[in-house]
Amino acid sequence: MFRAVISDTKAWKNGVEAVAALIEEGTLQIDEKGIKLRAMDLSQIALVDLELPASIFEEYKVDKPVNIGVDFVELSKITKRSRPEDRIEMSLDSRFKLVFKGDTTRSFSLAIIESTSNPPKEPKIEYSSDVKVIANMFKEALKDAELVSNHVALKIGDSFGIKGDGDAGSVDIKLEKDKLMSINCKTEAKAVFALDQLNNLLKASDAQSLIHIKMRTDAPIRIEYAIGDGRVVYYLAPRIESV
């Protein structure tokens, strides 16, 4: 038996969106500690690791650990229909059920997909630099880069640099230390990433979310931010080229 109730609809929406932004289908691991998911996208370029602890729910009960395969495209469509004032009740039998209780009571059920694959292992990377930046500041810099290119070079050194270069022109953005929440650099780190992929990883973040970025030159970037009392971590492989 599994039953959970949450009134923080925004946290649930963001959690679902954090996964749906990257994969179409995934396996929710449900146990007494909460709900987890770790999966790679079809291209094997990006990995998502989501944790929603039991404490994020008003009510949470699970008799025994269970893994369920979910179509996140469909779950996202349903979840987007929830309203801020709704209370979301979740349960599991032959289907994954969601009931939105507000001015009206709306019940949805989602077919469970058979899942046989084990979650991928989290990459073990010794990062040389990291930065903490407010989401809106980072997103706006990426929008500037999109004006001239479909990929961007990120660099952590004395400052946090975002650089785009394309046939039409170039843009070079620097976020200095006093504009960042923190910056640490043992060794300067630089790598190039596709802009559409980076934007997907930031979809579930709020404007004031604190984005923690870890980098090593030409290694997968690690991006982490909070989802309510939970958190999401992404890894994204770089393009091996220079801008």
N, C-alpha and C positions, 0 to 999 in steps of 0.2 A: 504494500500500500504506500502511495505517495500522495501527500497533500501539502500545499503551500499557499499562503495568502500574502499579498503585498499591496500596500497603498501607494508606494513610491513608483507610480507608473512610469515616470521618466527614467528611473534606473533600469527597470525591466526593458523598456523600449531601447535604451542605449545599449544594453547588454545584447539584445537580439540583433540590433543594427551593427554592433561591433563584429559579429560573426557573419551576418548576411552580406556585409560589405566585401567579404573575402571568399566565402565558400557558399555553395548551393545546398549541400547536404553535410551533416556532421552528427557526431554522437555525443549526447549529453550524458555525463557521468554524475549520477545522483546518489549521494550518501548522506550520513548524518551531519557531515560538516558543511554541506551545501551542494551547489551545482557547478560542475566544471566542464570545460571542453577544450581540447587541443587538437588542431587539425591544420593541414596544409592545403593551399589552393591547388587546383588541377595542374597548373603549370609548374608546381613544386618550387616556386620562387618565394612565396610568402607563407608564414606560419602565424596562426592566431592561438593565444592561450588565454582563456577567459575563466575567471573565478568569481562566483556570486556566493558569498558565505551565507550560512543559515541565518546569521544575525540580520541580514538585509530584509528578511521576511517577518511579518507580524506573527504568523503561524507557520510552523514547518515540522512535518512529520514524515519519516520514511522508515518502514519496517526493516528493510534490508537494501543494500546497495543494488542499483539497477542502472544499466546502460540502455539508452534508447536512441535510435537513429531518427533524425528530424530533418524535414525539408525546410531549410531556413528561408527560402524564398517565400514559401507559403506562410510560415510562422511570422515573418516580417509583415506580410500583408495584413494578417489578422491583428497583430500587435499594434500596428499603426492606427487601427480603428478604436483603440482605447482612448479614453478622455482623462484629463488631469484629475478629475474628481472621482474617477472609478476606483473600485477596489477589485483587484484581480485575484481570482481563486483558481488554482491549478490542481489537477489530479490526474491520475494515471490508472487506466485499466487496459482495455484492448486498444485504446486511443489516448492521445494526449489531449486533455480537456482544459479549456480556459473559459472562465465565466467572468464577464465584466459587470460589476454591480455599481450602478450610479442612479441616475434618474430612471433608467431602464435596466433590465437584466438581460444581457445578451450572452448566449452560450455558443461556444465554438468547439469543434473537435478536429484533431489533426491525425491523419494516419501515421502509424509508427513504421519506420523503415528498418528492415533487417540490417544489422550492423555486425560485421565480422572482423573488421580491421582494428588493430590496436592503435592508440594515439601515438603520434610520432614523438621521438625524444626531443627535449629542449636542447638547442644548440649550446655547446660549451665553448664560449669565446672569451678570451681575455681582452677586454676592452681597454683602450689607452686613454680615452677621453669621454667626458659626458657633460651634458648641459640640461638645465631645467628652464623651460620657457613657457609663457602663457600661450594657450592654444591659439587665440585670436591673432596674436602677433606672428606666430609661425604660419598660420593659414594665409594671412595677408601677404606675407613675403612670397609664399608659393603662388599666389594669384599674380603677383608682379612678374614672377619668373615665367608663368604661362603665357604672358604677352609675347614672348620671343622664342620660346622653346617648349618641347614636350618632355624634356628631362632637365634635371637640376643637379648641380654639384653642391654637396654640403661639406663644410669644413669647420672643425673645432680646433682652435688654437688660442690666441689671445682674445679672440672674439668668436662669435658664431656666424659663419658666412654662408650665404645662399647665393649661388651664381647660376644664371641661365645664359645659354649662347645658342643662337640659331641663325638661319640665313637672313632673317629680317633685322637682326640686331642682337644686343646683349644687355644683361642687367646684372649688377653686382650689389648685393645687400649685405650689410654688416650690422649685427646686433651686438652692441658693446656690453661689457660686463655689467654696467649699471642698469641696463635694460633687461637683464636676465635674472632669474631667481637664483641661479648658481651656475658656475662653469668650472670644470676641473680638466686639466690637460697635462698628462704625463708626457705624451708624445702627440704631435699634431696628427689629426686624423682627417682623411678626405675620401669621399666616395661619391659616385654618380648614381642617381636613381630616376626611374620613370615617374613623372609628375602625377599621372593618373593613379598609379599604385600608391604613392604617398598620400594623395588626397583621400583615397578609399580608407586608408588606415586611420585617418583623423575624423571620419564621418561621425562617429559616435561621441566625440568629445564636445563638451560645451565651450562657449567662448572663453570662459575663465578657467577651464581645466588646466592643470599643471602637467605639461608634457615632459617626460623624462626621456632623453635621447642618449643612447650610448653608441659610440663609434670606434672603429679601428679601420685604418686605411684599406680600402677595397675588400672589406668584410661585410657580412650582413649587418644592417643597422638594427638596433633594438629600441623600440618605442613603447613606453608604458604610460598609462594614465588611469585615473580612478573611474569606476562605474558605480556611483553611490558608495556603499561601503565595500564594494568589490573592486576588481581591477581587470584590465585587459593588457596583455603584452603581445606585441607583434615583432616578428623578425622579417626583414625584407632583403633579399639578395641584391647586390649592386650590379650596375652595368660596368663591365671592365673596360673603361675608356676614360679619357680626360676631357674636360670642357675648357 
